[in-house]
Amino acid sequence: MTSRATTFTRRVATTAAPVALVLVVLLLALNSNGYVVTIVGFAAIYGIFCTGLNFFMGYTGQASFGQNAFAALGGYGTAILTATYYWDPVAAFFVSMIFAGIVAAIIGYPTLKLRGHYLAMATFALGLITYEISIEWIDLTQGYMGYSGIPPLGVFGFELATEKQQLVALALLLLLGVWISTRLRDSRFGRALRSIAGSEPAAQALGVNVARYKLAAFVIAAMYASAAGSLFAHFVGFISPEVFGAAMVIQSFTMLFLGGIGTTWGPVIGALIVSMLPEVLRGMHLKELQDVAYCIILVSILIFAPKGIFALIGEGVAAITRRRATETAPSAAAAQAAG
């Protein structure tokens, strides 16, 4: 009973703490100016993007440097459908996600036969190809001029006119995305992905269809990336090729490893830290030392918490629950003896 209670307490704590963090940041942003709202909104969008990337890299143990390609498909897809053809934003959002999933399935079927750095190089090439297409196909994407006039989030003619309203919607979508990720991780599908991350030959020997599960994880990650790209387009109202360039890959990797790769809430925590830390340092008036302090803090976190911030939180919660279990065990035994 004590073991079950300890496990339950640990699960509740590791879930409640990140949710509380997201809600606190949301409340602070809603009571701040528009600049803070924008920063937190970007953090929520990157949280969705990294949650999908975590599916393929964290749960399945594969390398992908090309998720920005699917974010570009979602961003440009929803921009074209809403700004040019006047689609409802929600319809454009889901159609773009489905299209990105289909493209991921077509590309992933031959690509995922590669392993290791070969797979990483292939996915990186995918991102570069998509970036070049977004520059050169001017009739469709407007090239470096970018795509403007994208309407804000809304459904059935009702628009979220203010940034704060959109931020609330982004926070809800982020929580929904993490909830779906958690449910899938704890399912039979998620256990199969984790077995692949442990050892592909061993997973195959146990009857796991490695190729099929890897492709499914790749498609799910692509759909998350497409959702993030679409949300960025609606939140900002403008997109250009630079948004979905190599910088997006580097930043998302930093968020993923900083928060805790392979954990459920790690990508969200990493997105919040990487997005907000530069602004906090800027507010401390560090001037030229801002970038130096930013790098020192990131490196320090990676040194002292190599498994990520969320894993560190989990270890702290586990230590507290073990201590409480140890303290209550003697009193429980004494009460039982007295009875």
BALOBA-1460 file (C-alpha; in Angstrom, 3 decimals):
// residues 339
<rec num="1" residu="m" x="0.000" y="0.000" z="0.000"/>
<rec num="2" residu="t" x="2.803" y="2.368" z="0.869"/>
<rec num="3" residu="s" x="4.494" y="1.701" z="-2.457"/>
<rec num="4" residu="r" x="1.276" y="2.381" z="-4.369"/>
<rec num="5" residu="a" x="0.625" y="5.567" z="-2.405"/>
<rec num="6" residu="t" x="4.183" y="6.724" z="-3.000"/>
<rec num="7" residu="t" x="3.918" y="6.075" z="-6.738"/>
<rec num="8" residu="f" x="0.578" y="7.879" z="-6.919"/>
<rec num="9" residu="t" x="1.947" y="10.868" z="-4.989"/>
<rec num="10" residu="r" x="4.975" y="11.017" z="-7.267"/>
<rec num="11" residu="r" x="2.820" y="10.968" z="-10.405"/>
<rec num="12" residu="v" x="0.509" y="13.666" z="-9.090"/>
<rec num="13" residu="a" x="3.428" y="15.882" z="-8.078"/>
<rec num="14" residu="t" x="5.285" y="15.526" z="-11.375"/>
<rec num="15" residu="t" x="2.085" y="16.400" z="-13.224"/>
<rec num="16" residu="a" x="0.756" y="19.130" z="-10.955"/>
<rec num="17" residu="a" x="4.045" y="21.050" z="-10.790"/>
<rec num="18" residu="p" x="4.404" y="21.608" z="-14.565"/>
<rec num="19" residu="v" x="0.698" y="22.406" z="-14.985"/>
<rec num="20" residu="a" x="0.940" y="24.919" z="-12.150"/>
<rec num="21" residu="l" x="4.033" y="26.436" z="-13.775"/>
<rec num="22" residu="v" x="2.229" y="26.851" z="-17.103"/>
<rec num="23" residu="l" x="-0.801" y="28.437" z="-15.406"/>
<rec num="24" residu="v" x="1.343" y="30.806" z="-13.328"/>
<rec num="25" residu="v" x="3.269" y="31.960" z="-16.411"/>
<rec num="26" residu="l" x="-0.033" y="32.393" z="-18.252"/>
<rec num="27" residu="l" x="-1.523" y="34.522" z="-15.454"/>
<rec num="28" residu="l" x="1.610" y="36.656" z="-15.245"/>
<rec num="29" residu="a" x="1.548" y="37.201" z="-18.999"/>
<rec num="30" residu="l" x="-2.140" y="38.120" z="-19.004"/>
<rec num="31" residu="n" x="-1.383" y="40.818" z="-16.417"/>
<rec num="32" residu="s" x="1.607" y="42.157" z="-18.365"/>
<rec num="33" residu="n" x="2.107" y="44.177" z="-21.539"/>
<rec num="34" residu="g" x="1.846" y="42.937" z="-25.108"/>
<rec num="35" residu="y" x="5.558" y="42.180" z="-25.416"/>
<rec num="36" residu="v" x="5.459" y="39.641" z="-22.587"/>
<rec num="37" residu="v" x="2.319" y="38.108" z="-24.090"/>
<rec num="38" residu="t" x="4.147" y="37.653" z="-27.382"/>
<rec num="39" residu="i" x="7.151" y="35.982" z="-25.734"/>
<rec num="40" residu="v" x="4.977" y="33.564" z="-23.764"/>
<rec num="41" residu="g" x="2.937" y="32.859" z="-26.894"/>
<rec num="42" residu="f" x="6.100" y="31.904" z="-28.780"/>
<rec num="43" residu="a" x="7.076" y="29.674" z="-25.844"/>
<rec num="44" residu="a" x="3.711" y="27.877" z="-26.045"/>
<rec num="45" residu="i" x="4.098" y="27.363" z="-29.807"/>
<rec num="46" residu="y" x="7.617" y="25.991" z="-29.386"/>
<rec num="47" residu="g" x="6.326" y="23.810" z="-26.555"/>
<rec num="48" residu="i" x="3.901" y="22.171" z="-28.986"/>
<rec num="49" residu="f" x="6.643" y="21.800" z="-31.593"/>
<rec num="50" residu="c" x="9.085" y="20.220" z="-29.109"/>
<rec num="51" residu="t" x="6.414" y="17.911" z="-27.705"/>
<rec num="52" residu="g" x="6.051" y="16.417" z="-31.180"/>
<rec num="53" residu="l" x="9.807" y="16.280" z="-31.707"/>
<rec num="54" residu="n" x="10.102" y="14.490" z="-28.365"/>
<rec num="55" residu="f" x="7.828" y="11.779" z="-29.733"/>
<rec num="56" residu="f" x="10.339" y="10.840" z="-32.396"/>
<rec num="57" residu="m" x="13.610" y="11.632" z="-30.619"/>
<rec num="58" residu="g" x="12.753" y="11.070" z="-26.964"/>
<rec num="59" residu="y" x="10.291" y="8.175" z="-27.006"/>
<rec num="60" residu="t" x="11.550" y="6.391" z="-30.132"/>
<rec num="61" residu="g" x="15.241" y="7.255" z="-29.853"/>
<rec num="62" residu="q" x="15.612" y="8.446" z="-33.450"/>
<rec num="63" residu="a" x="17.324" y="11.561" z="-34.815"/>
<rec num="64" residu="s" x="15.466" y="14.180" z="-36.844"/>
<rec num="65" residu="f" x="16.896" y="17.515" z="-37.941"/>
<rec num="66" residu="g" x="14.100" y="18.289" z="-40.397"/>
<rec num="67" residu="q" x="10.973" y="18.916" z="-38.332"/>
<rec num="68" residu="n" x="11.087" y="22.553" z="-39.431"/>
<rec num="69" residu="a" x="9.986" y="21.297" z="-42.868"/>
<rec num="70" residu="f" x="6.632" y="20.187" z="-41.465"/>
<rec num="71" residu="a" x="6.278" y="23.402" z="-39.482"/>
<rec num="72" residu="a" x="6.713" y="25.240" z="-42.799"/>
<rec num="73" residu="l" x="4.035" y="23.046" z="-44.405"/>
<rec num="74" residu="g" x="1.639" y="23.930" z="-41.615"/>
<rec num="75" residu="g" x="2.493" y="27.627" z="-41.614"/>
<rec num="76" residu="y" x="2.290" y="28.156" z="-45.351"/>
<rec num="77" residu="g" x="-0.648" y="25.779" z="-45.700"/>
<rec num="78" residu="t" x="-2.828" y="27.670" z="-43.245"/>
<rec num="79" residu="a" x="-1.590" y="31.038" z="-44.578"/>
<rec num="80" residu="i" x="-2.529" y="30.221" z="-48.172"/>
<rec num="81" residu="l" x="-5.892" y="28.677" z="-47.291"/>
<rec num="82" residu="t" x="-7.000" y="31.498" z="-44.978"/>
<rec num="83" residu="a" x="-5.431" y="34.601" z="-46.574"/>
<rec num="84" residu="t" x="-5.915" y="33.668" z="-50.236"/>
<rec num="85" residu="y" x="-8.906" y="31.315" z="-50.266"/>
<rec num="86" residu="y" x="-10.602" y="32.684" z="-47.096"/>
<rec num="87" residu="w" x="-10.942" y="29.350" z="-45.342"/>
<rec num="88" residu="d" x="-11.967" y="29.147" z="-41.712"/>
<rec num="89" residu="p" x="-8.759" y="29.081" z="-39.595"/>
<rec num="90" residu="v" x="-9.733" y="25.859" z="-37.804"/>
<rec num="91" residu="a" x="-10.442" y="24.055" z="-41.087"/>
<rec num="92" residu="a" x="-7.137" y="25.269" z="-42.538"/>
<rec num="93" residu="f" x="-5.372" y="24.201" z="-39.338"/>
<rec num="94" residu="f" x="-6.589" y="20.597" z="-39.521"/>
<rec num="95" residu="v" x="-6.183" y="20.282" z="-43.295"/>
<rec num="96" residu="s" x="-2.582" y="21.465" z="-42.998"/>
<rec num="97" residu="m" x="-1.954" y="18.925" z="-40.240"/>
<rec num="98" residu="i" x="-3.377" y="16.091" z="-42.320"/>
<rec num="99" residu="f" x="-1.360" y="17.175" z="-45.354"/>
<rec num="100" residu="a" x="1.837" y="17.294" z="-43.280"/>
<rec num="101" residu="g" x="1.068" y="13.817" z="-41.930"/>
<rec num="102" residu="i" x="0.601" y="12.440" z="-45.452"/>
<rec num="103" residu="v" x="3.855" y="14.025" z="-46.638"/>
<rec num="104" residu="a" x="5.649" y="12.617" z="-43.585"/>
<rec num="105" residu="a" x="4.315" y="9.135" z="-44.318"/>
<rec num="106" residu="i" x="5.434" y="9.318" z="-47.961"/>
<rec num="107" residu="i" x="8.886" y="10.662" z="-47.126"/>
<rec num="108" residu="g" x="9.359" y="8.640" z="-43.967"/>
<rec num="109" residu="y" x="8.680" y="5.241" z="-45.535"/>
<rec num="110" residu="p" x="12.009" y="5.129" z="-47.433"/>
<rec num="111" residu="t" x="13.928" y="7.563" z="-45.213"/>
<rec num="112" residu="l" x="13.394" y="5.742" z="-41.915"/>
<rec num="113" residu="k" x="15.221" y="2.699" z="-43.264"/>
<rec num="114" residu="l" x="18.365" y="4.722" z="-42.536"/>
<rec num="115" residu="r" x="19.870" y="4.759" z="-39.054"/>
<rec num="116" residu="g" x="22.087" y="6.941" z="-36.925"/>
<rec num="117" residu="h" x="23.819" y="9.891" z="-38.536"/>
<rec num="118" residu="y" x="22.573" y="8.829" z="-41.981"/>
<rec num="119" residu="l" x="19.001" y="9.392" z="-40.828"/>
<rec num="120" residu="a" x="20.004" y="12.711" z="-39.247"/>
<rec num="121" residu="m" x="21.606" y="13.864" z="-42.521"/>
<rec num="122" residu="a" x="18.562" y="12.800" z="-44.551"/>
<rec num="123" residu="t" x="16.123" y="14.670" z="-42.311"/>
<rec num="124" residu="f" x="18.393" y="17.734" z="-42.267"/>
<rec num="125" residu="a" x="18.359" y="17.691" z="-46.083"/>
<rec num="126" residu="l" x="14.557" y="17.585" z="-45.940"/>
<rec num="127" residu="g" x="14.540" y="20.794" z="-43.934"/>
<rec num="128" residu="l" x="16.971" y="22.482" z="-46.329"/>
<rec num="129" residu="i" x="14.930" y="21.448" z="-49.376"/>
<rec num="130" residu="t" x="11.726" y="22.814" z="-47.863"/>
<rec num="131" residu="y" x="13.505" y="26.050" z="-46.941"/>
<rec num="132" residu="e" x="14.764" y="26.512" z="-50.506"/>
<rec num="133" residu="i" x="11.314" y="25.785" z="-51.941"/>
<rec num="134" residu="s" x="9.771" y="28.424" z="-49.669"/>
<rec num="135" residu="i" x="12.296" y="30.931" z="-51.058"/>
<rec num="136" residu="e" x="12.195" y="30.049" z="-54.754"/>
<rec num="137" residu="w" x="8.482" y="29.261" z="-55.284"/>
<rec num="138" residu="i" x="7.559" y="32.925" z="-55.176"/>
<rec num="139" residu="d" x="4.138" y="32.510" z="-56.818"/>
<rec num="140" residu="l" x="3.040" y="30.297" z="-53.934"/>
<rec num="141" residu="t" x="4.998" y="31.508" z="-50.888"/>
<rec num="142" residu="q" x="5.927" y="35.100" z="-51.837"/>
<rec num="143" residu="g" x="9.598" y="34.241" z="-51.205"/>
<rec num="144" residu="y" x="11.529" y="36.597" z="-48.938"/>
<rec num="145" residu="m" x="8.633" y="39.060" z="-49.031"/>
<rec num="146" residu="g" x="6.707" y="36.694" z="-46.810"/>
<rec num="147" residu="y" x="3.014" y="35.950" z="-46.508"/>
<rec num="148" residu="s" x="0.943" y="38.605" z="-44.747"/>
<rec num="149" residu="g" x="-2.719" y="39.176" z="-44.040"/>
<rec num="150" residu="i" x="-3.132" y="35.910" z="-42.109"/>
<rec num="151" residu="p" x="-6.206" y="36.167" z="-39.853"/>
<rec num="152" residu="p" x="-5.969" y="35.441" z="-36.103"/>
<rec num="153" residu="l" x="-7.218" y="32.241" z="-34.550"/>
<rec num="154" residu="g" x="-10.956" y="31.763" z="-34.650"/>
<rec num="155" residu="v" x="-13.795" y="29.432" z="-35.550"/>
<rec num="156" residu="f" x="-17.046" y="29.891" z="-37.470"/>
<rec num="157" residu="g" x="-16.433" y="33.580" z="-38.056"/>
<rec num="158" residu="f" x="-15.541" y="34.363" z="-34.446"/>
<rec num="159" residu="e" x="-11.983" y="35.672" z="-34.139"/>
<rec num="160" residu="l" x="-9.734" y="35.929" z="-31.105"/>
<rec num="161" residu="a" x="-9.019" y="39.575" z="-31.746"/>
<rec num="162" residu="t" x="-6.524" y="40.321" z="-28.972"/>
<rec num="163" residu="e" x="-3.156" y="38.713" z="-28.284"/>
<rec num="164" residu="k" x="-4.218" y="37.783" z="-24.759"/>
<rec num="165" residu="q" x="-7.206" y="35.862" z="-26.058"/>
<rec num="166" residu="q" x="-4.947" y="34.034" z="-28.488"/>
<rec num="167" residu="l" x="-2.485" y="33.307" z="-25.681"/>
<rec num="168" residu="v" x="-5.212" y="31.572" z="-23.667"/>
<rec num="169" residu="a" x="-6.062" y="29.463" z="-26.726"/>
<rec num="170" residu="l" x="-2.368" y="28.603" z="-27.236"/>
<rec num="171" residu="a" x="-2.023" y="27.560" z="-23.583"/>
<rec num="172" residu="l" x="-5.074" y="25.304" z="-23.846"/>
<rec num="173" residu="l" x="-3.774" y="23.731" z="-27.052"/>
<rec num="174" residu="l" x="-0.383" y="23.205" z="-25.398"/>
<rec num="175" residu="l" x="-1.969" y="21.418" z="-22.439"/>
<rec num="176" residu="l" x="-4.071" y="19.335" z="-24.829"/>
<rec num="177" residu="g" x="-0.986" y="18.393" z="-26.835"/>
<rec num="178" residu="v" x="0.917" y="17.325" z="-23.713"/>
<rec num="179" residu="w" x="-2.100" y="15.354" z="-22.472"/>
<rec num="180" residu="i" x="-2.304" y="13.456" z="-25.775"/>
<rec num="181" residu="s" x="1.442" y="12.836" z="-25.640"/>
<rec num="182" residu="t" x="1.166" y="11.499" z="-22.086"/>
<rec num="183" residu="r" x="-1.723" y="9.198" z="-22.946"/>
<rec num="184" residu="l" x="0.117" y="7.795" z="-25.951"/>
<rec num="185" residu="r" x="3.342" y="7.383" z="-23.984"/>
<rec num="186" residu="d" x="1.598" y="5.286" z="-21.324"/>
<rec num="187" residu="s" x="-0.251" y="3.171" z="-23.886"/>
<rec num="188" residu="r" x="0.850" y="-0.003" z="-25.640"/>
<rec num="189" residu="f" x="1.933" y="2.171" z="-28.558"/>
<rec num="190" residu="g" x="4.187" y="4.253" z="-26.301"/>
<rec num="191" residu="r" x="5.721" y="1.172" z="-24.705"/>
<rec num="192" residu="a" x="6.532" y="-0.150" z="-28.165"/>
<rec num="193" residu="l" x="8.257" y="3.134" z="-29.022"/>
<rec num="194" residu="r" x="10.325" y="2.995" z="-25.856"/>
<rec num="195" residu="s" x="11.342" y="-0.588" z="-26.591"/>
<rec num="196" residu="i" x="12.606" y="0.590" z="-29.987"/>
<rec num="197" residu="a" x="14.598" y="3.329" z="-28.259"/>
<rec num="198" residu="g" x="16.151" y="0.707" z="-25.990"/>
<rec num="199" residu="s" x="17.110" y="-1.778" z="-28.714"/>
<rec num="200" residu="e" x="15.603" y="-2.210" z="-32.165"/>
<rec num="201" residu="p" x="16.687" y="-5.883" z="-32.545"/>
<rec num="202" residu="a" x="15.290" y="-6.729" z="-29.093"/>
<rec num="203" residu="a" x="12.009" y="-4.947" z="-29.855"/>
<rec num="204" residu="q" x="11.708" y="-6.794" z="-33.153"/>
<rec num="205" residu="a" x="12.403" y="-10.096" z="-31.412"/>
<rec num="206" residu="l" x="9.497" y="-9.367" z="-29.061"/>
<rec num="207" residu="g" x="7.149" y="-8.909" z="-32.011"/>
<rec num="208" residu="v" x="7.234" y="-5.116" z="-32.398"/>
<rec num="209" residu="n" x="6.948" y="-3.980" z="-36.012"/>
<rec num="210" residu="v" x="9.841" y="-1.534" z="-35.798"/>
<rec num="211" residu="a" x="9.387" y="0.065" z="-39.223"/>
<rec num="212" residu="r" x="5.669" y="0.678" z="-38.706"/>
<rec num="213" residu="y" x="6.050" y="2.163" z="-35.234"/>
<rec num="214" residu="k" x="8.929" y="4.417" z="-36.289"/>
<rec num="215" residu="l" x="6.860" y="5.696" z="-39.201"/>
<rec num="216" residu="a" x="3.871" y="6.312" z="-36.930"/>
<rec num="217" residu="a" x="6.050" y="8.314" z="-34.508"/>
<rec num="218" residu="f" x="7.487" y="10.300" z="-37.406"/>
<rec num="219" residu="v" x="3.997" y="11.142" z="-38.677"/>
<rec num="220" residu="i" x="2.799" y="12.199" z="-35.213"/>
<rec num="221" residu="a" x="5.853" y="14.442" z="-34.778"/>
<rec num="222" residu="a" x="5.185" y="15.981" z="-38.203"/>
<rec num="223" residu="m" x="1.565" y="16.735" z="-37.300"/>
<rec num="224" residu="y" x="2.651" y="18.426" z="-34.067"/>
<rec num="225" residu="a" x="5.178" y="20.482" z="-36.049"/>
<rec num="226" residu="s" x="2.504" y="21.444" z="-38.580"/>
<rec num="227" residu="a" x="0.212" y="22.537" z="-35.754"/>
<rec num="228" residu="a" x="2.989" y="24.725" z="-34.327"/>
<rec num="229" residu="g" x="3.654" y="26.286" z="-37.739"/>
<rec num="230" residu="s" x="-0.037" y="27.044" z="-38.252"/>
<rec num="231" residu="l" x="-0.371" y="28.564" z="-34.789"/>
<rec num="232" residu="f" x="2.665" y="30.762" z="-35.398"/>
<rec num="233" residu="a" x="1.132" y="32.037" z="-38.638"/>
<rec num="234" residu="h" x="-2.154" y="32.933" z="-36.945"/>
<rec num="235" residu="f" x="-0.501" y="34.381" z="-33.844"/>
<rec num="236" residu="v" x="1.862" y="36.701" z="-35.744"/>
<rec num="237" residu="g" x="-0.200" y="37.240" z="-38.900"/>
<rec num="238" residu="f" x="2.913" y="36.979" z="-41.060"/>
<rec num="239" residu="i" x="5.409" y="34.272" z="-42.036"/>
<rec num="240" residu="s" x="8.586" y="34.169" z="-44.116"/>
<rec num="241" residu="p" x="11.199" y="31.492" z="-44.896"/>
<rec num="242" residu="e" x="13.491" y="32.660" z="-42.079"/>
<rec num="243" residu="v" x="10.924" y="31.588" z="-39.499"/>
<rec num="244" residu="f" x="11.358" y="27.941" z="-40.478"/>
<rec num="245" residu="g" x="15.113" y="27.957" z="-41.069"/>
<rec num="246" residu="a" x="17.963" y="26.133" z="-39.332"/>
<rec num="247" residu="a" x="17.669" y="28.417" z="-36.299"/>
<rec num="248" residu="m" x="14.339" y="26.750" z="-35.500"/>
<rec num="249" residu="v" x="16.048" y="23.341" z="-35.400"/>
<rec num="250" residu="i" x="18.848" y="24.557" z="-33.123"/>
<rec num="251" residu="q" x="16.486" y="26.325" z="-30.756"/>
<rec num="252" residu="s" x="14.113" y="23.365" z="-30.524"/>
<rec num="253" residu="f" x="17.012" y="21.012" z="-29.765"/>
<rec num="254" residu="t" x="18.153" y="23.330" z="-26.978"/>
<rec num="255" residu="m" x="14.657" y="23.371" z="-25.504"/>
<rec num="256" residu="l" x="14.267" y="19.603" z="-25.766"/>
<rec num="257" residu="f" x="17.544" y="18.649" z="-24.101"/>
<rec num="258" residu="l" x="17.354" y="21.422" z="-21.522"/>
<rec num="259" residu="g" x="13.851" y="20.491" z="-20.401"/>
<rec num="260" residu="g" x="14.453" y="16.741" z="-20.531"/>
<rec num="261" residu="i" x="14.305" y="14.590" z="-23.641"/>
<rec num="262" residu="g" x="12.063" y="11.559" z="-23.308"/>
<rec num="263" residu="t" x="9.954" y="13.134" z="-20.548"/>
<rec num="264" residu="t" x="6.388" y="14.339" z="-20.936"/>
<rec num="265" residu="w" x="6.711" y="17.892" z="-19.609"/>
<rec num="266" residu="g" x="10.392" y="18.452" z="-20.372"/>
<rec num="267" residu="p" x="9.807" y="20.043" z="-23.805"/>
<rec num="268" residu="v" x="7.358" y="22.552" z="-22.305"/>
<rec num="269" residu="i" x="9.692" y="23.509" z="-19.465"/>
<rec num="270" residu="g" x="12.602" y="23.827" z="-21.898"/>
<rec num="271" residu="a" x="10.539" y="26.022" z="-24.223"/>
<rec num="272" residu="l" x="9.585" y="28.336" z="-21.353"/>
<rec num="273" residu="i" x="13.169" y="28.645" z="-20.110"/>
<rec num="274" residu="v" x="14.805" y="29.223" z="-23.502"/>
<rec num="275" residu="s" x="12.115" y="31.707" z="-24.565"/>
<rec num="276" residu="m" x="11.949" y="33.737" z="-21.366"/>
<rec num="277" residu="l" x="15.499" y="33.595" z="-19.997"/>
<rec num="278" residu="p" x="16.935" y="36.163" z="-22.482"/>
<rec num="279" residu="e" x="14.146" y="38.583" z="-21.603"/>
<rec num="280" residu="v" x="14.749" y="38.120" z="-17.869"/>
<rec num="281" residu="l" x="18.453" y="38.811" z="-18.346"/>
<rec num="282" residu="r" x="17.652" y="41.842" z="-20.492"/>
<rec num="283" residu="g" x="15.505" y="43.151" z="-17.663"/>
<rec num="284" residu="m" x="18.488" y="42.841" z="-15.311"/>
<rec num="285" residu="h" x="20.367" y="45.414" z="-17.454"/>
<rec num="286" residu="l" x="23.352" y="43.166" z="-18.138"/>
<rec num="287" residu="k" x="23.922" y="44.846" z="-21.519"/>
<rec num="288" residu="e" x="26.956" y="43.247" z="-23.247"/>
<rec num="289" residu="l" x="27.100" y="40.427" z="-20.712"/>
<rec num="290" residu="q" x="23.566" y="39.289" z="-21.517"/>
<rec num="291" residu="d" x="24.579" y="36.669" z="-24.104"/>
<rec num="292" residu="v" x="27.468" y="35.492" z="-21.913"/>
<rec num="293" residu="a" x="25.199" y="35.083" z="-18.896"/>
<rec num="294" residu="y" x="22.614" y="33.277" z="-21.039"/>
<rec num="295" residu="c" x="25.192" y="30.743" z="-22.265"/>
<rec num="296" residu="i" x="26.647" y="30.240" z="-18.772"/>
<rec num="297" residu="i" x="23.204" y="29.510" z="-17.322"/>
<rec num="298" residu="l" x="22.340" y="27.043" z="-20.093"/>
<rec num="299" residu="v" x="25.663" y="25.214" z="-19.808"/>
<rec num="300" residu="s" x="25.363" y="25.099" z="-16.012"/>
<rec num="301" residu="i" x="21.904" y="23.553" z="-16.240"/>
<rec num="302" residu="l" x="23.152" y="20.925" z="-18.686"/>
<rec num="303" residu="i" x="26.124" y="20.116" z="-16.415"/>
<rec num="304" residu="f" x="24.228" y="19.847" z="-13.134"/>
<rec num="305" residu="a" x="21.017" y="18.459" z="-14.662"/>
<rec num="306" residu="p" x="22.177" y="16.369" z="-17.652"/>
<rec num="307" residu="k" x="18.808" y="14.605" z="-17.884"/>
<rec num="308" residu="g" x="16.952" y="17.898" z="-18.029"/>
<rec num="309" residu="i" x="15.045" y="20.129" z="-15.648"/>
<rec num="310" residu="f" x="11.968" y="17.902" z="-15.534"/>
<rec num="311" residu="a" x="14.044" y="14.851" z="-14.607"/>
<rec num="312" residu="l" x="15.606" y="16.909" z="-11.818"/>
<rec num="313" residu="i" x="12.126" y="17.813" z="-10.567"/>
<rec num="314" residu="g" x="11.138" y="14.140" z="-10.708"/>
<rec num="315" residu="e" x="14.199" y="13.123" z="-8.702"/>
<rec num="316" residu="g" x="13.416" y="15.774" z="-6.087"/>
<rec num="317" residu="v" x="9.816" y="14.591" z="-5.768"/>
<rec num="318" residu="a" x="10.989" y="10.976" z="-5.504"/>
<rec num="319" residu="a" x="13.426" y="11.899" z="-2.717"/>
<rec num="320" residu="i" x="10.700" y="13.718" z="-0.768"/>
<rec num="321" residu="t" x="8.213" y="10.842" z="-1.112"/>
<rec num="322" residu="r" x="10.848" y="8.298" z="-0.037"/>
<rec num="323" residu="r" x="11.672" y="10.409" z="3.017"/>
<rec num="324" residu="r" x="8.012" y="10.669" z="3.976"/>
<rec num="325" residu="a" x="7.546" y="6.933" z="3.492"/>
<rec num="326" residu="t" x="10.563" y="6.277" z="5.732"/>
<rec num="327" residu="e" x="9.248" y="8.630" z="8.437"/>
<rec num="328" residu="t" x="5.733" y="7.178" z="8.456"/>
<rec num="329" residu="a" x="6.825" y="3.525" z="8.379"/>
<rec num="330" residu="p" x="7.991" y="3.352" z="12.051"/>
<rec num="331" residu="s" x="4.842" y="5.097" z="13.342"/>
<rec num="332" residu="a" x="2.622" y="2.776" z="11.294"/>
<rec num="333" residu="a" x="4.475" y="-0.261" z="12.630"/>
<rec num="334" residu="a" x="4.175" y="1.014" z="16.190"/>
<rec num="335" residu="a" x="0.453" y="1.603" z="15.810"/>
<rec num="336" residu="q" x="-0.014" y="-1.882" z="14.409"/>
<rec num="337" residu="a" x="1.959" y="-3.413" z="17.304"/>
<rec num="338" residu="a" x="-0.083" y="-1.455" z="19.837"/>
<rec num="339" residu="g" x="-3.287" y="-2.616" z="18.200"/>
